[in-house]
Amino acid sequence: MAYHVAQDIREARTLPATYYRDVQALHHLRETVFLKAWHYVGFEQQCPQPGSLHPLVLMPGFLDEALFLSRNTDGQLFLLSNVCTHRGSILVREPCRAREVVCPYHGRRFSLDGSLLSMPLFQEAKNFPGATDNLARLPLERLGPLLFSSLASECSFRQVMGPLLDRMAWWPWEQLQPRPDLSVVYQVKAHWALYVENYLEGFHIPFVHKGLHSALDFGQYSVEILDHMVLQTAPARKAEEGFQELPSDERGQRPAAFYFWVFPHIMFNFYPWGLSLNVVVPQTIDFTLVYYYTFVNRPERLGQGAGAELHRVELEDQAIVEMVQKGIRSRLYQSGRYSPTMETGTHYFHRLLALYSQSKLNGDHT
């Protein structure tokens, strides 16, 4: 089913409630959008030494693609398929160090860059080995220690992330340190799009997030629509709780946080203490996983300002989104209207979802 959201927010209605119950729409988006998106796949320190191997699953429960990070003896980092090219066995089952990758099923051997080395009892096979006998190698891009890749992107990382990279050119990416102890996976009993559209508007902050509201000058909250991206910014109510690296404005205020959403599912939340990278992973039409990855460059500023109580804010968001999930099941609710001043980000998101609902699996609108 194709959906439509009017371009003029003053006239537009939100996505209909039927969208959030449409299993086929979710499956369609998986193949036309998520498959081609750029994804966070880990951080450099997970493969610290030559010979380090680190398995991962890309978007578990949704894309479910088995991959592994590998660092060869020259120190070069690779992202490779974790599926043997013989009969499909998983190769690397836990983080380890090795000189080569050996399939536990039939002994096929690969180098640390994914090239086939040998295979027992294949002497009589014709046209063997070929290019498809090597492990598939994916592109790997870095933002400081953060690693990103795509299974089938038709756009470069720079094309996708350009507006964020330009706006945050001053940000000390290389100083970020991973903090797994501060990283969390949240289980949200709601459609993934409900979670994202809530993130994309600050309209609810005074009503849902009393603590966060007290840290922000909500009257100066701004939303900027970029290419397949939305930036939300709010000045800190107290200048000392904002970014000290940036000059204060004419009111003596500094930004408390920069919230970048990159279509369809990644949020970069910049705070004076570092970065909270959130990855939204759909599971079903009414269940979503949200991964919070924490990277710190100013540990002394943890616990201050807009980024002080992320866990509490997340639980508040989760509660309200789950309430909406119940509401859209109503036979009496069809769709709503947008605030032209406060819901431009949500409107843009809905426009993109409607656009991609009309795309073909052969790659239109990508």
N, C-alpha and C positions, 0 to 999 in steps of 0.2 A: 504493500500500500504506500502510495506517495503522500507526503504531507506538504503543507504550505503555510508560511508565516509571512504576513505582509511586510514589505520593506519599511514603510513609514510606521514607526513605533507609535505614533499618535492614533493610528487607526488599527494597529495590529492586535490580534488575539494570540494568546499563548498556544503552545502545542496542545492538542486535545488530549483528554485523559486516556483515550484509546492508544496513544503512542506508547504509554508506559506499560501497557498490557500486550503489546505487539511483539511476540517472540521472534517473528520473521524479521522485523525491523532491526532487532538486536543482532541477529545472525548476519543480516545484510551489512550492517555497519562494521561488524568484525572483519569481514572479507574486503570491504571497499575502503575502510578508513584505518582501523587499528592495525591491520596487517601491514599497511604502508607507512605507518607513523614512525617517528623516531622515539626510542624507548631508553629509559635509564636501565643499565645492565650491571652496575656495580661500581666499585672504586678501586683505584690502582693498588692499594695496600692489600687487597685480597689475593694478589699474585706478587708477593714481594721479592722473590728471588728467581734466578734462572731455574727452569724445571718446575715452577709452581703451576698447579692446575686447580681451577676452581669451578665446579659445576653450578649451573643455575637453570631455572625454568623461567622463560619469558612469559609474563602475564599468566601465572598459574591459574588453572580453572577456566581460562578463556582462550588465549592463543595456545598455551601449553607447549611451547617450543623448547625442547631440551638443547642447551648450549653449554659451552664451557670456555672460560678464560684460560689462556696458556701463555707463559713467558718462556721464550726459547733461550738457548745458551748465550745468545748475543744481547739478551735483555729486551728483545722486541716482544710486544704484547699482541696477542691475537684473540679474536672471538670466533669460535668454531662450532659447527654442529656437533652435538654430543651423541649422534646416532651413527653407528657403524654402517659403512656403505655396502657391506655384504648382505646381512640379513636383518639389519635394523636394531641391533642390541644397543642399549645405553653403554657408553664407554667409561666415563669418569663418574664414579658414584659418590665420592666425597673429596673434599680438598686434600691435596697431597703434593708430593714432589716426585718427578719421574724423568728419565732420560728420553722416553718415548711413550706413546699411548698404545696399549695392547688391548684388543677386544677380548672380554672374558668369555665369549661364546665360542669362537673358532680361531682365535689367535691372530687375526689381522692386525698388522702393526702400522702405526702412523708416526711421523715426526711431530715435533711440537708446533709446527706451522700447519699441520693437517695433511701433509703430503703422504701418500701411501708409500710404505717402505717394503713390505712383503706380505705374502699370504700363503699359508701352507697348502700344498696339493692343488695348485692352480696352474701347474706347468703346461697342461694341455689345453687350457682355455684360450680361445682365439681372441685377438684384439684386446688383450689384457696385459697391463692395466691401461685404463683410459682416464680422461679428466674427471669423469664422474665417480671414479674410485677414490679420489681424494675427498677429504672432508670439506664440506661447504664452508667458505670463509666469509664472514660478514664484515661490513665496514665498522670501524671503531673510531669514535671521536671523543675528545676530552674537553672538559671544563675544569681546570685544576685537576684534582684527583677523581672527579666524577667521569664515568664512562657512559657513552650513549651509542646505540646502534639501531639499525632498521632491517627488517627481513626483506622488504621489497620497496623501499622508498624511491619515488620518482623525482624527489627534490633533495638537494644537498642539505647537510646539517646547517650550513651557513644560511641557506635560503629559508629554512624553517625557523631558526633561532635568531636570525639577523636583528630584528627589533630589540629583543632582550639583550643581545650582546652589545649592541650600540648604546642602549640606555645604561647598561651596567658595566661599561668599559673601565670605569674607575674601581670596580669591585676587585678585591684581592683574592681571586680564585685560588691561587697557589697556596694560600695560607690556610685553607679550609682543612680541618682534621675530622675524620669520621668519628662519630660517637654512637656505636651500636647500642650502648647502654641507654641512650635516650631515644632510640628508634622503636617504633611501635607499629603493629598491624591492627587496624580497627575493622570490626565486622558490622556492616550497616545493613539493616533489614529494609532496604529500599532500592529502587531503580537507580542505576549509576547516574543518569542524567539529572535526577532530582538533587543528588548530592552536588553535582557540578554547578547547576543553576543557582543553588543556594550560595555557593562560594562566590559566584560572579556578581553578587549585589550586596552592598553594605546597608541596604534598606532595613534589614532585620536587626542590625547590630544594637540599636537602643532598646529593642524589645527582648532580644534573646541573650545578648552578651553584656551584662551590666558591668563586669570587670573590664572587659576590653573597651567598652564605651568610655569608661572613666580615664583610659590612657590616651584616647584619641580626641582631636578636635574635629568632631563629626561634621560640623558645619562646613569644613574645608575639604571633606572627602571628595575624591575625584575618580572618575572612570574614563579610561581612554581605550578606544577600539583600534587595534592594530591588525595586521594581516594574520588571520587565524590565531589571534592572540588578544588577550585583554590585560591591561595594566590598571590596578587599583592602588591609589596612594592616599594616605591621610597623615597630616601633621601630628606630631606628638603634642599632647596637651601641655607637657612640661618639656621645654627645649632640651634639658639635660638627658632626657630619655630617648631622644632621637639620634639620628646618625651624626656623630661629631665630625666625621670626615667631610660632611657637606656644609656649605654656608647656610646660615639661617635666612629666612625670607624677611620681607619688610615688617612682618608682625613679630619677628624674633623667634619664629618656629622652625623646626627641622622635621623632616619626614620620620614617622615612627616605624614605617614598614613599606616595602614595595611588594605587592602581590601580583605576580605574573601567572596567568593561565595560558598554557600552550595547547591548542586543539590537538587531540580531543581530551586528554586525560592527565596532564602533568601540571602541577602547580609549583612554581618557584617562589618561596616566601622568604624575602630578605629582611633580616632584623639586625640591629646593631651588634648582636652577639654572633651572627652567622646565618646559616641557611637551613630552612626546613623544606625539604623536597618531598612533595606529596604525589603519590602515583595512585590513580583510581583504576581498579581492575574489576570490571563487571563479572558477575558469576551467573546470575539468572535475572529475570525481569524484576525480581524483588529482593535481590541480595547482592551486595557489593563489598569488596575488600578495598581498604584504603591504607596504603603503606606510607608511614611517616619515616623518612630518612633524615637524620640530623647531622649537620656538619658545623663545626664551631671554629671561629677564628678569633673571637674575643671572649674567652671563658669568664672573665671578670664581669661581663655584662649579662650573663645568664640570670634570669629571674627579674629582669627589669623591663618596663614598658610594655608595648603591644605584644611582644613575643614571650612574655613572662609565664603564662599559664596555658600553654597550647593544649594540654590534655583536657583541662576543664572546658576550654572553648570548643574542642572537638566533640566532647560528649554533649555539649549544649546543641551544637549543630546536628549531631547524630539524632538527638531526641526530636528536634523539630522536623527533620527530614523524614524520619520514620512516621511522624504524625501525618505529614503530607502524603506519604505512601498509602496510609489508611484512607485518607480523604479522597484520593483520586479514584478509589474503587466505587465511590458513590454513583448511583444511577442518576442522581440529580445534578452532578457537576459535569460540565462539558469542557470549558476552557475559561480563561480569565483575560484581563487586560493588563498592560504594562504601565508602570509609572514612567513617563517620558524622561524624567530627570534622574531617577534612581535605578532603573532596571535596563539600562542600555546594554550592559554586558550579558545579561540573561537573554535579552532579545536577540543579540548577535549570535549567541550560542544556539538558540532555537532556529534562527535562520540557517545556520550551517547544518544542523541536523535535518532540517527540511530539505535543503539542497541535496545532501548526500542520500536522503531517502529516495531521490529520483535518479541517482547515478546507477550505472550498469556495472556488473562485475568485471567488465573488460577494461575498466579504468577511467570512465568518464568522470569529470569534475575532480580529479586528483591533483 
